[in-house]
Amino acid sequence: MHWGPRLTPEQAASLLKRPLPGGSSRTRPTAPCQLDAAGGMRYGHAAIQVRFADGVRDLELEWTGESRTDHELVLAFADRHYPLTVEAHFRVYADTDVLERHLVLRHTGTEDADGPITVVRTDSATWTVPRRNGCRLSQVHGQWGAETQLTRTELPYGETVLSSRRGTTSHHANPWVMLDDGTATEEHGAVHSAALAWSGSWQLTVQRLPTERVSVSAGSGHAPVTRPLLPGAELRTPVSAAAYTEGGFGGAGRAWHRYLLDHVLPHPEELRPVLYNSWEATEFDVSVEGQSALAERAADAYRGSLGIAHSAPNRRQSSPTGSGQQAPVSRGLTTRPPSSFNALTPNQRLTPVSRQSRRRKIVISTVGRGL
């Protein structure tokens, strides 16, 4: 599969005439595949791993056909011996360079004759990056008070595994990566990026071979959790999406934002609240005058509609007094009557702007850290 600049139909057809990657018989099977199943002489990361009822773990998938619409291509495969089929769904959009892929596994056998199939690993997609001189990996990590910290490092040879076992999306790790040759900037350079549309536990495996082939395999779940696939049942993986741009990291970010607005969000025209946390500006020095000044500055910066969402720890006046208990504004702090904050809302009311130009509104929160 081509993952790079847009091609004309003639350019795309010419890719089929290119020779397969060279190398000896010992190295050739290690080249990453778009549908890399466990079995045979494959030594790298296997995106599809199963265990059949008789204990066999090898998969021998054969192509059985295809179907397509204006936006989707489905490639169908089946195991040569066991009752398992795999469909690879590719989806494209005319107005974005973001590609989507997911898999559908089906148990085509019967309960009496075949028994369940244990699904050990099913990555939604394996994205193969064209060869380049060098490869840099961009990712984010974080913790409380230091969320989504960007890290860029040279991708080592072998497998680099990024994962989360928390079961929910959090600021500790996010299922996406960016890859470039080490020279991309915010506005210039070729950048490949991939993400997994999944909010549970996940794993991304970035593989760099000695032949300089690089691939990203993204999927939900995490070892040692397995899933049974009963006769007649199917398993549909979440979507993995990938993008390519020559506009640097900024171009990649803008491509993803357009994709989310146009093809992911169910109601992109909605006016959404944006939480503005005043803790960094005021800490425990919360007053009507101070919050009013912050609201004026927020009004100048965003020109959106403004509301106040005040919540504070009950009777907490400073850090040494302990974290206390979170309390709504109706209870408030004993020395700051909640009615005093009502004056902020009419004073800071702004004229809403067009939803097409600004799809957000500002909400100031006086919630402190550690609450």
Backbone hydrogen bonds, N-H to C=O, Kabsch-Sander energy under -0.5 kcal/mol:
donor,donor_aa,acceptor,acceptor_aa,energy
12,A,8,T,-2.6
13,A,9,P,-2.1
14,S,10,E,-1.6
15,L,11,Q,-0.8
15,L,12,A,-0.9
16,L,13,A,-1.0
17,K,14,S,-1.2
18,R,15,L,-1.1
27,T,24,S,-0.8
28,R,24,S,-2.4
30,T,27,T,-1.5
31,A,28,R,-1.9
36,D,33,C,-0.5
37,A,35,L,-0.9
38,A,48,I,-2.4
42,R,40,G,-1.4
43,Y,41,M,-0.5
47,A,36,D,-1.5
47,A,45,H,-0.6
48,I,36,D,-1.6
49,Q,121,R,-2.9
50,V,57,R,-0.6
51,R,118,T,-2.4
52,F,56,V,-2.8
55,G,52,F,-2.2
59,L,38,A,-2.8
62,E,78,A,-2.4
64,T,76,A,-2.9
65,G,76,A,-1.1
67,S,74,V,-1.9
69,T,72,E,-2.7
73,L,90,F,-2.7
74,V,67,S,-3.1
75,L,73,L,-0.5
75,L,88,A,-2.3
76,A,65,G,-2.8
77,F,86,V,-2.5
78,A,62,E,-2.1
79,D,84,L,-2.4
80,R,60,E,-1.9
84,L,82,Y,-2.2
85,T,106,R,-2.2
86,V,77,F,-2.4
87,E,104,V,-2.2
88,A,75,L,-2.7
89,H,87,E,-0.6
89,H,102,H,-3.0
90,F,73,L,-3.1
90,F,88,A,-0.6
91,R,100,E,-2.3
92,V,71,H,-2.6
96,T,93,Y,-1.0
99,L,242,A,-3.1
100,E,91,R,-2.3
101,R,240,S,-2.2
102,H,89,H,-1.6
104,V,87,E,-1.9
105,L,235,L,-2.9
106,R,85,T,-2.2
107,H,233,A,-2.4
108,T,83,P,-1.7
108,T,106,R,-0.8
109,G,83,P,-0.6
114,D,110,T,-2.4
115,G,110,T,-1.1
117,I,229,L,-2.5
118,T,51,R,-2.7
119,V,117,I,-0.6
119,V,227,R,-3.4
120,V,49,Q,-2.2
120,V,118,T,-0.8
121,R,49,Q,-2.2
123,D,47,A,-2.8
124,S,218,A,-1.6
125,A,218,A,-1.4
126,T,34,Q,-0.5
127,W,216,V,-3.4
128,T,126,T,-0.5
129,V,127,W,-0.5
129,V,214,V,-3.1
134,G,132,R,-1.2
136,R,180,D,-3.8
137,L,153,T,-3.4
138,S,178,M,-2.8
139,Q,151,T,-2.2
141,H,149,Q,-1.7
142,G,172,H,-1.2
143,Q,146,A,-1.1
146,A,143,Q,-2.3
148,T,171,H,-1.0
149,Q,141,H,-4.4
150,L,148,T,-0.5
151,T,139,Q,-2.9
153,T,137,L,-2.2
155,L,135,C,-2.9
158,G,208,R,-3.0
160,T,206,V,-3.1
161,V,159,E,-0.6
162,L,160,T,-0.6
162,L,204,L,-3.1
164,S,202,W,-2.0
169,T,199,S,-0.7
170,S,173,A,-0.8
174,N,140,V,-0.7
176,W,174,N,-2.2
177,V,194,A,-2.2
178,M,138,S,-1.8
179,L,192,H,-3.4
180,D,136,R,-1.7
185,T,188,H,-3.3
189,G,246,E,-1.2
191,V,245,T,-2.9
192,H,179,L,-2.8
193,S,243,A,-2.4
194,A,177,V,-2.1
195,A,241,A,-2.7
196,L,175,P,-2.0
197,A,239,V,-3.0
198,W,196,L,-1.9
202,W,164,S,-1.6
203,Q,219,G,-2.5
204,L,162,L,-3.5
205,T,217,S,-2.7
206,V,160,T,-3.0
206,V,204,L,-0.6
207,Q,205,T,-0.6
207,Q,215,S,-2.5
208,R,158,G,-2.7
209,L,213,R,-2.6
212,E,209,L,-2.2
214,V,129,V,-0.8
215,S,207,Q,-2.0
216,V,127,W,-2.7
217,S,205,T,-2.4
218,A,125,A,-2.3
218,A,216,V,-0.5
219,G,203,Q,-1.9
220,S,122,T,-0.5
221,G,201,S,-2.5
225,V,222,H,-1.9
227,R,119,V,-2.2
229,L,117,I,-3.1
230,L,228,P,-0.6
232,G,107,H,-2.3
233,A,230,L,-2.4
235,L,105,L,-2.8
237,T,103,L,-2.4
237,T,235,L,-0.5
240,S,101,R,-2.7
241,A,195,A,-2.0
242,A,99,L,-2.2
243,A,193,S,-2.8
245,T,191,V,-1.8
248,G,189,G,-2.4
249,F,185,T,-2.2
250,G,186,E,-2.6
251,G,186,E,-0.5
251,G,247,G,-1.5
252,A,248,G,-1.9
253,G,249,F,-2.3
254,R,250,G,-2.3
255,A,251,G,-2.0
256,W,252,A,-2.1
257,H,253,G,-2.2
258,R,254,R,-2.2
259,Y,255,A,-2.0
260,L,256,W,-2.5
261,L,257,H,-2.2
262,D,258,R,-2.5
263,H,259,Y,-2.5
264,V,259,Y,-0.5
264,V,260,L,-1.3
265,L,260,L,-2.8
270,E,267,H,-1.7
272,R,270,E,-0.7
272,R,359,R,-1.1
274,V,361,K,-3.0
276,Y,274,V,-0.5
276,Y,363,V,-4.2
277,N,275,L,-0.6
278,S,276,Y,-0.6
278,S,365,S,-3.1
281,A,278,S,-0.7
282,T,278,S,-2.2
283,E,279,W,-2.4
285,D,282,T,-2.4
286,V,284,F,-1.9
287,S,285,D,-0.5
291,Q,287,S,-2.5
292,S,288,V,-2.3
293,A,289,E,-2.1
294,L,290,G,-2.1
295,A,291,Q,-2.4
296,E,292,S,-2.0
297,R,293,A,-1.9
298,A,294,L,-2.5
299,A,295,A,-2.3
300,D,296,E,-2.1
301,A,297,R,-1.8
302,Y,298,A,-2.6
303,R,298,A,-0.5
303,R,299,A,-1.9
307,G,362,I,-2.0
309,A,364,I,-2.9
312,A,327,A,-1.7
314,N,325,Q,-3.3
316,R,313,P,-1.7
317,Q,315,R,-0.6
321,T,318,S,-0.9
322,G,319,S,-1.7
327,A,312,A,-1.8
329,V,310,H,-0.7
331,R,328,P,-1.7
332,G,328,P,-2.2
333,L,336,R,-0.7
336,R,333,L,-1.2
340,S,337,P,-1.6
341,F,338,P,-1.2
342,N,339,S,-1.1
343,A,340,S,-0.9
344,L,341,F,-1.5
345,T,341,F,-0.6
347,N,343,A,-1.1
348,Q,344,L,-1.9
349,R,346,P,-0.9
357,S,354,S,-0.5
358,R,354,S,-2.4
360,R,358,R,-0.7
361,K,272,R,-2.3
362,I,305,S,-2.8
363,V,274,V,-2.8
364,I,307,G,-2.2
365,S,276,Y,-3.3
366,T,309,A,-0.5
371,L,368,G,-0.8
